[in-house]
Amino acid sequence: MAGGIGENGNFQNVHATSLLVADRGVLITGASGAGKSALAFALIAMQRSAGRFAALVSDDRTVLRAANGRLLASPPETLAGGIEIRGAGLFAMAHEKTAIIHLLVDLAPPEEAVRYPDGAQRALCGIKLPLLVLPAQQSESLAAGRAVEAALFMPPWPFG
């Protein structure tokens, strides 16, 4: 995973951004400057403009832990409610305290992005998650937001 993982006891503090899209948790990983915050902000704006619930959980760092076969994400106390808007600074944003993660999105160099993920998964804290690899620095695009929405809410095509 880009950005690295630090372990401490039975939780992991990772370089990642997490959010809720409706009732589904999304964990976004990638190198610094890949667009994690921008994708989270864009997804929240897209969902809210469509009248659906979406909220930030954490930006830049996320505390992960496994519980009852699920991966839980929460913000480190010192970063709770903050989000970076690149070029503008750090801002306060309403946030949720915890999310059950349903999807891992990795913002990777464009040549590593996968057009058809074909059931890719990655394990964090011993929990396997569906993995979507999208091109970094293109995370604010409508296409990136639609890819995350599709991975969360649409059934895969049965003939592919």
C-alpha positions as CSV (number, residue, x, y, z in Angstrom):
1,M,0.0,0.0,0.0
2,A,1.3,3.4,-0.9
3,G,2.1,5.6,2.0
4,G,3.1,2.9,4.4
5,I,1.5,1.3,7.5
6,G,2.6,1.7,11.1
7,E,1.4,-1.0,13.5
8,N,0.8,-0.5,17.2
9,G,-0.9,-3.1,19.3
10,N,-4.1,-4.3,17.7
11,F,-4.7,-1.3,15.5
12,Q,-2.9,0.4,12.6
13,N,-2.4,4.1,12.0
14,V,-2.2,4.4,8.2
15,H,-1.5,7.2,5.8
16,A,-5.0,7.3,4.3
17,T,-8.3,9.2,4.1
18,S,-11.6,7.6,5.0
19,L,-15.2,8.6,4.5
20,L,-18.8,7.3,4.5
21,V,-20.7,7.2,1.2
22,A,-24.3,6.4,2.3
23,D,-23.7,3.5,4.7
24,R,-20.5,2.3,3.1
25,G,-17.0,3.1,4.3
26,V,-14.2,4.0,1.9
27,L,-10.5,4.0,2.7
28,I,-8.4,6.0,0.2
29,T,-4.6,5.3,0.1
30,G,-1.8,6.7,-2.0
31,A,1.4,8.7,-1.8
32,S,1.5,12.3,-0.5
33,G,-0.1,14.5,-3.2
34,A,-1.9,11.6,-4.9
35,G,-5.3,13.2,-4.3
36,K,-6.7,11.4,-1.3
37,S,-8.3,14.4,0.2
38,A,-9.5,15.7,-3.2
39,L,-11.2,12.5,-4.0
40,A,-12.9,12.4,-0.6
41,F,-14.0,16.0,-0.9
42,A,-15.3,15.3,-4.4
43,L,-17.2,12.2,-3.4
44,I,-18.8,14.0,-0.5
45,A,-19.9,16.9,-2.7
46,M,-21.2,14.5,-5.4
47,Q,-23.3,12.5,-2.9
48,R,-24.6,15.6,-1.1
49,S,-25.6,17.3,-4.3
50,A,-27.6,14.2,-5.2
51,G,-29.4,14.4,-1.8
52,R,-27.5,11.4,-0.3
53,F,-25.5,11.1,2.9
54,A,-21.8,11.3,2.8
55,A,-19.3,12.4,5.5
56,L,-15.6,12.6,6.2
57,V,-14.2,10.2,8.8
58,S,-10.5,11.2,8.7
59,D,-8.1,12.9,6.4
60,D,-4.4,12.1,6.0
61,R,-4.2,9.6,8.8
62,T,-6.7,6.9,9.7
63,V,-6.7,4.5,12.7
64,L,-7.8,1.0,11.6
65,R,-8.8,-1.9,13.7
66,A,-10.5,-5.2,13.1
67,A,-13.7,-6.1,15.1
68,N,-16.1,-9.0,14.5
69,G,-14.7,-9.6,11.0
70,R,-15.0,-6.0,9.9
71,L,-12.5,-3.2,9.4
72,L,-13.3,-0.1,11.4
73,A,-11.8,3.3,10.6
74,S,-11.6,6.4,12.8
75,P,-9.6,9.6,12.9
76,P,-6.7,10.1,15.2
77,E,-7.9,12.5,17.9
78,T,-5.6,15.3,16.9
79,L,-6.8,15.3,13.3
80,A,-10.5,14.7,13.8
81,G,-12.7,17.0,11.7
82,G,-9.9,18.5,9.6
83,I,-9.3,18.2,5.8
84,E,-6.7,19.6,3.5
85,I,-7.8,21.4,0.4
86,R,-4.6,21.5,-1.6
87,G,-3.6,25.1,-2.4
88,A,-6.1,26.5,0.0
89,G,-5.0,25.1,3.4
90,L,-6.5,23.1,6.3
91,F,-10.2,23.4,7.0
92,A,-12.8,22.2,9.6
93,M,-15.4,19.7,8.3
94,A,-18.2,17.8,9.9
95,H,-17.1,14.2,10.4
96,E,-18.2,10.8,11.6
97,K,-16.3,9.1,14.4
98,T,-16.2,5.6,12.9
99,A,-16.9,3.8,9.7
100,I,-17.0,0.2,8.7
101,I,-14.8,0.0,5.6
102,H,-16.3,-1.7,2.5
103,L,-13.9,-0.6,-0.2
104,L,-10.2,0.2,-0.5
105,V,-9.2,2.8,-3.1
106,D,-5.5,3.1,-3.9
107,L,-4.4,6.1,-5.9
108,A,-1.4,4.9,-7.8
109,P,0.8,6.1,-10.7
110,P,-1.3,6.1,-13.9
111,E,0.6,3.1,-15.4
112,E,-0.4,1.0,-12.3
113,A,-4.1,1.9,-12.5
114,V,-6.4,-1.0,-13.4
115,R,-9.2,-0.6,-15.9
116,Y,-11.0,-3.8,-14.9
117,P,-10.2,-4.7,-11.3
118,D,-11.4,-8.3,-11.7
119,G,-12.1,-9.0,-8.0
120,A,-8.8,-7.6,-6.7
121,Q,-8.6,-7.5,-2.9
122,R,-6.1,-6.4,-0.3
123,A,-6.0,-7.4,3.4
124,L,-5.7,-4.8,6.2
125,C,-5.7,-5.9,9.9
126,G,-6.5,-9.4,8.6
127,I,-9.7,-8.2,6.8
128,K,-9.9,-8.7,3.0
129,L,-11.4,-5.7,1.2
130,P,-12.3,-5.1,-2.5
131,L,-9.6,-3.0,-4.1
132,L,-10.0,-0.3,-6.7
133,V,-6.8,1.1,-8.1
134,L,-7.3,4.6,-9.7
135,P,-4.8,7.0,-11.3
136,A,-3.3,9.5,-8.8
137,Q,-3.7,13.2,-9.5
138,Q,-6.9,12.5,-11.5
139,S,-8.9,11.9,-8.3
140,E,-11.1,15.0,-8.6
141,S,-12.5,13.9,-11.9
142,L,-16.1,12.8,-12.3
143,A,-14.8,9.5,-13.6
144,A,-13.0,8.7,-10.4
145,G,-16.1,9.5,-8.3
146,R,-18.2,7.3,-10.6
147,A,-15.7,4.5,-10.3
148,V,-16.0,4.5,-6.5
149,E,-19.8,4.7,-6.7
150,A,-20.0,1.8,-9.1
151,A,-17.7,-0.3,-7.0
152,L,-19.8,0.4,-3.9
153,F,-23.3,0.1,-5.3
154,M,-23.5,-1.6,-8.6
155,P,-23.5,-5.4,-9.3
156,P,-20.7,-6.5,-11.6
157,W,-21.5,-7.5,-15.1
158,P,-22.0,-11.3,-15.1
159,F,-20.6,-11.9,-18.5
160,G,-17.2,-10.2,-18.1
